[in-house]
Amino acid sequence: MRYLFVLALTASLFAAQPLSPAEEALLSPITANVLKGHISFLASDALDGRDTPSKGLDVAAEYIAAQFRRYGLEPAGDNGYFQSAAYVNVTQPAEGLEITLTSGGKTWKADKEHVMISSSGTAQIHAAGVVKVTITDENTPLPDRTAVEGKAVILIAPMPRSRAMLRKRESVLDLGPAIVVTGGFTGFGRTRLREAGETTAQRPPMITTSDPEFNTFVESLDAAATLEAAVPAPVLQPVTLKNIIATLPGSDPALKDTYILLTAHYDHIGISTRGEGDRLNNGANDDASGVATVLALAESFSKSTARPKRTLVFMTYFGEEKGLFGSRYYGSHPVFPLAKTIANLNFEHMGRTDDNEGDRSGKITASGFDYTTLGDALTEAGKATGIEAWKHAENSDAFFGRSDNQSLADSGVPAITVAVSWIFPDYHRPGDEWEKINYPNMEKEVRTCALAVERIANDSRPVKWNETNPKAEKYVEAWRKLHSAN
Ligand SMILES: [Zn+2]
């Protein structure tokens, strides 16, 4: 705490430190117009909100690969710049899906428009007995398997705001019910992604309805309540998804076999199935701005005559919005040894300055700000560019697991997500459009990142997890394991 205070004081007492001519040259290709060019294309309506999988996502992938080609970077995928990942897209057909709940002489029927799938599966159920299971938090005890097996479960549970709560809800499926029906919006639409070859146990379907009448109806279920259901089998469609990976080999004979990953997710959430007016979620700040940051860094480092000592890896991920799929895929299929990967700077929400909590111009933050020495690197770089690096009292810790840095951190690689804002007015809404980005500010933010990366890449001391921060403890453990195994 004191250390950070001293740095902040130093920053305010002295004017920006001068850059060396080599640093000036490195930063000069990063301009507001370069960033605007990338974001306005990636977030255009033509790409349909870059859902995973979709044609729009594939077009974005081609665009990113084309830029890497233009910068003359080395491809590091299995198919040029593409790291191909075999997935199965599981779709639950709405046609033929019927659920009827009968209690006290009244019935409630599922309405197809208000149904989402939380777990896909098939079921033909006639007059099944109904058991109500209420979960208030992740520690709520579940009923015995004998009380649930073969029955229709009506699950009463709050919206899952954490992975633990999501797992808790899904654990009801392991008790062997015939079907689980629940309220609230917690599904994944009618499609889900799954890695090909992943063996999934045959599970019953979990159907989520947004119909408010469902909640009222299930408040007073009688003991003789029954459920009829027809849930058609899910349709499985094999898809090839792509991470896009390019490298700039390091210049130092000893350090070039160490890697710094500069990453962002290029997918977004596609087109909403309901809502008035514009339903196309452009995803300009989330996360075309992060991709534009990776591209601008790739361009500036590839043009620089002073090549960094360590190897830089520029990578963009698919499927973040569906659950960190692209980064998890890379984490389990790394192209470069994780033990030699000294850091990952992931970029999100780099463009908007109109954060819900106020103006963020001139400031840069990160998740896990003080989990690693990377926060210090941003602070130092910001002194030269006039950008103040800061830790958000709640969000810097709370958002650590909410982006792709988590996938690398789990393996022990020091990994943070750098951002300008956390939540902004159009977050995950159609209004997240490229015109709303603060480009002159973004130019300074990305230059700050370039400077931080350049210094890390030329520093023979490795990036470290902060051993004095209890929140980083499990990552320190993972780091030790990673380095003892190699
Ligand atoms: Zn995002």
Residues whose N, C-alpha, C, O or C-beta is under 5 A from the ligand:
A	BS01	ZN	D286 D287 E348
